[in-house]
Amino acid sequence: MSGNIELLNTALAAARAEDRAALIAYLPAGFPTVDGGIEAVKAVIAGGADVVEIGLPHSDPVLDGPVIQTADDIALRGGVRIADVMRTVREAYEATGVPILVMTYWNPIDRYGVERFTAELAEAGGAGCILPDLPVQESALWREHADKHGLATVFVVAPSSQDARLATITAAGSGFVYAASLMGVTGTRASVGAQAQELVGRTRATTDLPVCVGLGVSNAEQAAEVAGFADGVIVGSAFVKAMLDAPDEAAGLDAVRSLAGELAQGVRKR
């Protein structure tokens, strides 16, 4: 079975055709439970997310701040496995028809096996992977199998990336480019800042791929700001925090559905 890179491309193109940015939501698999995590994905999609990233919980998440680390710890203590990540992708995709990616560090894939991982992700209906710590120059094996199975390979660029480096990264990627709005780890911030806009501009000079901005967006106002210069707005920690702060799972689902609705309005006010 082929993966859903074309579904991802179509979703991003549809947002552009509506003269708006896409809303991309991030939630870790297995949080607060595997079943609860699947319901949370459905909730953010019901609220208005165009694309969803499913995080593969990791014990040493170098890009993720304390909020997502807390959720990862809960998922790992609950015994989450790669099979649960694939189940989350499958059930969310089958229930909604929305493109679902996996965001993961490289070590779990390397240990699991690249061919096995890509084949299972495609079979589950996944659209691709975001690989924040896989160097482009070491990515040939991954990209070979991702291409074979119809999966996008999304690389991360940062404000520190030099122009020549940006060109190398974007030439190897597919689906979209993940532009980290600032140096540091994920988390909500009072301001997303001008660094992100400059990075988007420099990245666009190297590629026709959509450029989507993450790290820091937590409310509709910030979403509208980023939507003014980016093709997609990526929100993770704000959704996870809404789940963590809720008194129970039902309230958490209501909270992320509501937040997705506010952010979906924000990306339409560019």
C-alpha positions as CSV (number, residue, x, y, z in Angstrom):
1,M,0.0,0.0,0.0
2,S,1.2,3.5,-0.9
3,G,1.4,6.2,1.7
4,N,-0.5,9.5,1.5
5,I,2.0,12.1,0.5
6,E,-0.4,13.2,-2.3
7,L,-3.1,13.8,0.3
8,L,-0.7,16.0,2.2
9,N,0.2,17.9,-0.9
10,T,-3.5,18.4,-1.7
11,A,-4.4,19.6,1.8
12,L,-1.6,22.2,1.7
13,A,-2.6,23.3,-1.8
14,A,-6.2,23.6,-0.8
15,A,-5.3,26.0,2.1
16,R,-3.3,28.1,-0.3
17,A,-6.2,28.1,-2.8
18,E,-8.3,29.6,0.0
19,D,-5.6,32.3,0.5
20,R,-4.8,31.1,4.0
21,A,-2.3,29.1,5.9
22,A,-2.8,25.5,6.9
23,L,-3.3,24.6,10.5
24,I,-1.0,21.7,11.5
25,A,-1.6,20.2,15.0
26,Y,0.9,18.1,16.9
27,L,0.0,15.5,19.6
28,P,2.0,12.6,21.0
29,A,0.8,9.1,20.6
30,G,-0.2,7.3,23.8
31,F,-1.1,10.5,25.7
32,P,-3.0,10.4,28.0
33,T,-3.5,6.8,26.8
34,V,-3.4,5.3,23.4
35,D,-7.2,5.4,23.0
36,G,-7.3,8.9,24.5
37,G,-4.6,10.1,22.2
38,I,-6.6,8.8,19.2
39,E,-9.6,10.7,20.4
40,A,-7.5,13.8,20.9
41,V,-6.4,13.7,17.3
42,K,-10.0,13.4,16.1
43,A,-10.9,16.3,18.3
44,V,-8.3,18.7,16.9
45,I,-9.4,17.7,13.4
46,A,-13.0,18.3,14.3
47,G,-11.9,21.7,15.5
48,G,-10.3,22.6,12.2
49,A,-6.8,21.2,11.9
50,D,-5.8,20.5,8.3
51,V,-2.9,18.2,9.0
52,V,-1.8,16.3,12.2
53,E,1.6,15.3,13.4
54,I,1.7,12.3,15.7
55,G,4.7,12.4,18.0
56,L,6.6,9.2,18.7
57,P,7.4,9.5,22.4
58,H,11.1,9.5,23.2
59,S,13.0,9.4,26.4
60,D,15.4,12.2,25.3
61,P,13.5,14.5,23.0
62,V,16.1,17.1,22.2
63,L,13.8,19.5,20.3
64,D,10.8,19.3,22.7
65,G,10.3,21.5,25.7
66,P,9.0,20.6,29.2
67,V,5.3,20.4,28.2
68,I,5.8,17.8,25.5
69,Q,8.4,16.0,27.6
70,T,5.8,15.6,30.3
71,A,3.3,14.1,27.9
72,D,6.0,11.8,26.5
73,D,6.8,10.6,30.0
74,I,3.2,9.8,30.6
75,A,3.0,7.9,27.3
76,L,6.2,6.0,27.9
77,R,5.2,5.0,31.5
78,G,1.9,3.8,29.9
79,G,4.0,1.4,27.7
80,V,3.5,3.1,24.3
81,R,5.2,1.3,21.5
82,I,5.7,2.0,17.8
83,A,2.7,-0.3,17.1
84,D,0.6,2.1,19.1
85,V,1.9,5.0,17.0
86,M,0.9,3.2,13.8
87,R,-2.5,2.4,15.3
88,T,-3.0,6.0,16.1
89,V,-2.1,7.0,12.6
90,R,-4.4,4.4,11.1
91,E,-7.5,5.1,13.2
92,A,-7.1,8.9,13.0
93,Y,-6.7,8.7,9.2
94,E,-9.6,6.2,8.7
95,A,-11.9,8.3,10.9
96,T,-11.1,11.7,9.3
97,G,-9.4,11.3,5.9
98,V,-6.9,14.0,7.0
99,P,-3.2,13.6,6.3
100,I,-1.4,12.3,9.3
101,L,2.4,12.4,9.7
102,V,4.7,11.0,12.4
103,M,7.3,13.2,14.1
104,T,10.1,11.2,15.5
105,Y,13.8,11.2,16.3
106,W,15.9,8.9,14.2
107,N,17.1,6.4,16.8
108,P,13.7,4.6,17.2
109,I,13.4,4.2,13.4
110,D,17.0,3.0,13.1
111,R,16.4,0.3,15.7
112,Y,13.0,-0.7,14.3
113,G,14.3,-0.9,10.7
114,V,13.8,1.7,8.0
115,E,12.0,-0.7,5.6
116,R,9.7,-2.0,8.3
117,F,8.9,1.4,9.6
118,T,8.1,3.0,6.2
119,A,6.1,0.0,5.0
120,E,4.0,0.0,8.2
121,L,3.5,3.7,8.1
122,A,2.3,3.6,4.5
123,E,0.0,0.6,5.3
124,A,-1.5,2.6,8.1
125,G,-2.3,5.5,5.8
126,G,0.4,7.8,7.0
127,A,1.5,10.8,4.8
128,G,5.1,10.9,5.9
129,C,7.6,11.7,8.6
130,I,9.2,14.8,10.2
131,L,12.7,13.9,11.2
132,P,14.3,16.8,13.3
133,D,17.6,15.1,14.0
134,L,18.3,13.2,10.8
135,P,21.1,15.0,8.9
136,V,20.3,15.3,5.3
137,Q,23.7,13.9,4.3
138,E,22.8,10.7,6.2
139,S,19.2,10.4,4.9
140,A,19.6,8.6,1.6
141,L,18.4,5.2,3.0
142,W,15.4,6.8,4.6
143,R,14.5,8.8,1.5
144,E,14.8,5.7,-0.7
145,H,12.3,3.8,1.3
146,A,10.0,6.8,1.9
147,D,9.8,7.5,-1.8
148,K,9.1,3.8,-2.5
149,H,6.2,3.9,-0.1
150,G,4.7,7.3,-1.0
151,L,5.7,9.1,2.2
152,A,6.9,12.7,2.6
153,T,10.2,13.4,4.2
154,V,10.0,16.7,6.2
155,F,13.2,18.2,7.4
156,V,13.6,21.0,9.9
157,V,15.4,24.3,9.2
158,A,16.4,26.9,11.8
159,P,17.3,30.5,11.9
160,S,21.0,29.4,12.2
161,S,20.8,27.6,8.9
162,Q,23.0,29.3,6.3
163,D,21.5,29.8,2.8
164,A,23.6,27.1,1.2
165,R,22.6,24.7,3.9
166,L,18.9,25.6,3.4
167,A,19.2,24.8,-0.3
168,T,20.7,21.4,0.5
169,I,18.0,20.6,3.0
170,T,15.0,21.7,0.9
171,A,16.3,19.9,-2.2
172,A,16.2,16.6,-0.2
173,G,12.8,17.1,1.4
174,S,9.2,16.6,0.3
175,G,5.8,17.5,1.6
176,F,6.8,20.8,3.3
177,V,9.6,22.4,5.1
178,Y,9.4,22.7,8.9
179,A,10.8,26.1,9.8
180,A,11.7,26.3,13.5
181,S,10.8,29.9,14.4
182,L,13.6,30.4,16.9
183,M,16.6,28.6,18.4
184,G,15.6,26.4,21.3
185,V,13.0,23.8,22.2
186,T,9.3,23.7,21.7
187,G,6.9,25.6,24.0
188,T,4.4,28.4,23.9
189,R,5.9,31.9,23.8
190,A,4.6,35.5,24.2
191,S,6.0,36.4,20.8
192,V,7.0,34.3,17.7
193,G,9.2,37.1,16.5
194,A,10.7,38.4,13.3
195,Q,13.3,35.6,13.0
196,A,10.6,33.3,11.7
197,Q,9.6,35.6,8.9
198,E,13.2,36.1,7.8
199,L,13.7,32.3,7.8
200,V,10.6,31.7,5.7
201,G,11.8,34.2,3.2
202,R,15.3,32.7,2.9
203,T,13.8,29.2,2.7
204,R,11.3,30.1,0.0
205,A,14.2,31.4,-2.1
206,T,15.5,27.8,-2.3
207,T,12.3,25.7,-2.9
208,D,8.7,25.6,-4.1
209,L,7.8,23.4,-1.2
210,P,5.3,25.0,1.3
211,V,7.1,26.4,4.4
212,C,5.4,25.8,7.7
213,V,6.4,27.5,11.0
214,G,6.4,25.8,14.4
215,L,7.8,26.5,17.9
216,G,6.0,29.0,19.9
217,V,2.5,29.5,18.5
218,S,-0.2,29.1,21.1
219,N,-3.2,31.4,20.3
220,A,-5.2,32.8,17.4
221,E,-3.4,36.1,17.4
222,Q,0.0,34.4,16.9
223,A,-1.5,32.0,14.4
224,A,-2.7,35.0,12.4
225,E,0.7,36.7,12.6
226,V,2.5,33.6,11.3
227,A,-0.2,32.9,8.7
228,G,0.7,36.3,7.2
229,F,4.0,35.0,6.0
230,A,4.0,31.2,6.2
231,D,2.2,28.4,4.3
232,G,1.3,26.5,7.5
233,V,1.2,27.2,11.2
234,I,2.3,24.3,13.4
235,V,1.0,24.1,17.0
236,G,2.0,21.4,19.5
237,S,2.7,22.5,23.1
238,A,-0.5,24.5,23.4
239,F,-2.6,21.5,22.6
240,V,-0.6,19.3,24.9
241,K,-0.9,21.9,27.7
242,A,-4.6,22.1,27.2
243,M,-4.8,18.3,27.8
244,L,-2.5,18.4,30.8
245,D,-4.4,21.2,32.4
246,A,-7.8,19.6,32.0
247,P,-9.4,18.0,35.0
248,D,-10.4,14.8,33.1
249,E,-10.1,13.3,29.6
250,A,-13.5,14.6,28.4
251,A,-12.6,18.1,29.4
252,G,-9.2,17.7,27.6
253,L,-10.9,16.7,24.4
254,D,-13.2,19.7,24.6
255,A,-10.3,22.0,25.3
256,V,-8.2,20.9,22.3
257,R,-11.2,20.9,20.0
258,S,-12.0,24.5,21.1
259,L,-8.3,25.6,20.8
260,A,-8.2,24.1,17.3
261,G,-11.3,26.1,16.4
262,E,-9.7,29.4,17.6
263,L,-6.4,28.7,15.8
264,A,-8.3,27.7,12.6
265,Q,-10.0,31.1,12.7
266,G,-6.6,32.7,13.3
267,V,-5.0,31.2,10.2
268,R,-7.9,32.6,8.2
269,K,-7.2,36.2,9.4
270,R,-3.8,36.6,7.8
